[in-house]
Amino acid sequence: MSILDKILATKREEIAAAKAMPPAPALDGTRPRRSLIAALRRPTGQPVRVLSEVKRASPSAGPIRPGADPVAIAVEYAAAGAAAISVLTDRLYFAGDLAFLAPVHAAVAVPVLRKDFLIDAFQVDETRRAGADALLLIVAALSPRDLELMLRETHRAGLEALVEVHTLAELDTALSAPHRPALIGVNHRDLATFAIDMTLTEQIAKRVPSGTVLVAESGIKTAADVRRLGDAGAHAVLVGEQLMRAASPGAALKELLA
């Protein structure tokens, strides 16, 4: 069983337990949604956008910044020029929490993405109630039918979806969905083996339709990496570990944006 399989098995147990509990009150009724698509879209000739991630730990890296205050990190990111904030909400494998979303959203003016392993429509409503603007859908974790269901429910909830792929075949699956995503992420990390291939964005960008916002994810460490991915066609990059390990995540973000 791969790490992804283990995470998904855990997630199914968590979803079953959450469904048995009374629903949390919605926290999003008093403010408008912020568009992640608009925030990450890069006009021709403009710098690559950065989707900065609040990430305390991961299965591949172990503890990254244990106990980090998600609000303090998000505020630092926003002040340093982050176009949007990604927040890990998986507890067991990433030391995140769904409860991080509302205070982070209240503390910054940029869009907030819920990053987790979302496989059930229940989690879409959960994300809406928690106050995020957008959510991550991982093609490797969903059947084509379930991907379309999740895209439809995301649209119905008034949220946006960053649809993550790792291969050309997964891109074809994403683009074949009736609710074709406007935001595609290319994860350089194989979720089954954790191996990194930094050439994937260049390979996959050639098949991404014009007008689709492309986000490069994982393994990004330097401003040169950001420029190279921008030259390959990425509108934005998602960076977490590199920033979270720095003494000052905001200063590290400024270096990436230089």
Rosetta blueprint (number, residue, H / E / L):
1 M L
2 S L
3 I H
4 L H
5 D H
6 K H
7 I H
8 L H
9 A H
10 T H
11 K H
12 R H
13 E H
14 E H
15 I H
16 A H
17 A H
18 A H
19 K H
20 A L
21 M L
22 P L
23 P L
24 A L
25 P L
26 A L
27 L L
28 D L
29 G L
30 T L
31 R L
32 P L
33 R L
34 R L
35 S L
36 L H
37 I H
38 A H
39 A H
40 L H
41 R L
42 R L
43 P L
44 T L
45 G L
46 Q L
47 P L
48 V L
49 R E
50 V E
51 L E
52 S E
53 E E
54 V E
55 K L
56 R L
57 A E
58 S E
59 P L
60 S L
61 A L
62 G E
63 P E
64 I L
65 R L
66 P L
67 G L
68 A L
69 D L
70 P H
71 V H
72 A H
73 I H
74 A H
75 V H
76 E H
77 Y H
78 A H
79 A H
80 A H
81 G L
82 A L
83 A L
84 A E
85 I E
86 S E
87 V E
88 L E
89 T L
90 D L
91 R L
92 L L
93 Y L
94 F L
95 A L
96 G L
97 D L
98 L H
99 A H
100 F H
101 L H
102 A H
103 P H
104 V H
105 H H
106 A H
107 A H
108 V L
109 A L
110 V L
111 P L
112 V E
113 L E
114 R E
115 K E
116 D L
117 F L
118 L L
119 I L
120 D L
121 A H
122 F H
123 Q H
124 V H
125 D H
126 E H
127 T H
128 R H
129 R H
130 A H
131 G L
132 A L
133 D L
134 A E
135 L E
136 L E
137 L E
138 I E
139 V H
140 A H
141 A H
142 L L
143 S L
144 P H
145 R H
146 D H
147 L H
148 E H
149 L H
150 M H
151 L H
152 R H
153 E H
154 T H
155 H H
156 R H
157 A L
158 G L
159 L L
160 E E
161 A E
162 L E
163 V E
164 E E
165 V E
166 H L
167 T L
168 L H
169 A H
170 E H
171 L H
172 D H
173 T H
174 A H
175 L H
176 S H
177 A L
178 P L
179 H L
180 R L
181 P L
182 A L
183 L E
184 I E
185 G E
186 V E
187 N E
188 H L
189 R E
190 D L
191 L L
192 A L
193 T L
194 F L
195 A L
196 I E
197 D L
198 M L
199 T L
200 L H
201 T H
202 E H
203 Q H
204 I H
205 A H
206 K L
207 R L
208 V L
209 P L
210 S L
211 G L
212 T L
213 V E
214 L E
215 V E
216 A E
217 E E
218 S L
219 G L
220 I L
221 K L
222 T L
223 A H
224 A H
225 D H
226 V H
227 R H
228 R H
229 L H
230 G H
231 D H
232 A H
233 G L
234 A L
235 H L
236 A E
237 V E
238 L E
239 V E
240 G L
241 E H
242 Q H
243 L H
244 M H
245 R L
246 A L
247 A L
248 S L
249 P H
250 G H
251 A H
252 A H
253 L H
254 K H
255 E H
256 L H
257 L H
258 A L
